[in-house]
């Protein structure tokens, strides 16, 4: 009788995450990092907070740019939204 434990994949589907969220959250709390995919395309990573880096700043984690650098950084988007909001109030 085999006592091998099944290894959790590092890449998981979004549907699998929804169906087994507590299992994956527990694994992340233990230091595991997952890449979540939808329709075979990576959409985000799930990782422990201490893996975020020295900055500990969410703005450095969220990036709306594609792999070629096209798009907008979250920091720039936030500045733009604040400016729009300020202009609407004036």
C-alpha positions in Angstrom: 0.0 0.0 0.0 1.4 3.3 -1.1 1.6 6.1 1.5 2.7 8.8 -1.1 1.0 12.1 -0.6 -0.3 13.7 -3.8 1.7 16.8 -4.7 -0.3 19.9 -5.3 0.2 21.5 -8.7 1.8 24.9 -8.9 -0.5 25.8 -11.8 -4.2 25.5 -11.1 -7.4 26.3 -13.0 -9.6 29.1 -11.9 -12.5 26.6 -11.6 -10.4 24.3 -9.4 -9.5 27.3 -7.2 -13.2 28.2 -6.7 -14.1 24.6 -5.9 -11.2 24.0 -3.5 -10.3 27.5 -2.2 -9.8 26.4 1.4 -7.3 23.7 0.4 -5.3 26.2 -1.7 -5.5 28.9 0.9 -4.1 26.5 3.5 -1.2 25.6 1.2 -0.4 29.3 0.6 -0.4 29.8 4.3 2.3 27.2 4.4 4.4 29.0 1.8 3.2 27.4 -1.5 2.8 29.7 -4.5 0.3 29.0 -7.3 -0.3 30.4 -10.7 -4.0 30.6 -11.5 -5.0 30.1 -15.2 -8.2 30.6 -17.1 -8.6 29.0 -20.5 -4.9 28.0 -20.3 -3.7 31.6 -19.8 -2.1 32.7 -16.5 -4.2 35.4 -14.9 -2.7 35.9 -11.4 -0.4 34.4 -8.7 -1.5 33.4 -5.3 1.3 33.6 -2.7 2.0 34.3 1.0 2.2 38.0 1.9 5.8 37.6 3.0 6.7 36.7 -0.6 5.6 40.1 -1.8 9.0 41.6 -1.5 10.7 44.2 0.7 8.4 47.0 -0.3 5.3 45.3 1.1 3.5 47.8 -1.1 0.4 46.5 -3.0 1.1 49.1 -5.7 4.2 47.2 -6.7 2.3 44.0 -7.0 -0.5 45.0 -9.3 0.5 45.8 -12.8 -2.0 46.1 -15.7 0.7 45.8 -18.3 1.1 42.8 -20.6 4.5 41.0 -21.1 5.5 43.6 -23.7 5.0 46.4 -21.2 1.9 47.8 -22.9 -0.7 49.0 -20.5 -0.6 50.9 -17.2 1.0 50.4 -13.8 -1.4 50.4 -10.9 0.4 53.4 -9.4 -0.2 55.4 -12.5 -3.8 54.3 -12.8 -4.5 55.3 -9.2 -3.0 58.8 -9.9 -5.2 59.2 -12.9 -8.3 58.2 -11.1 -7.5 60.6 -8.3 -7.0 63.4 -10.8 -10.4 62.6 -12.5 -12.2 62.5 -9.2 -10.7 65.8 -8.2 -11.7 67.4 -11.5 -15.3 66.1 -11.1 -15.6 67.6 -7.7 -14.4 71.0 -8.9 
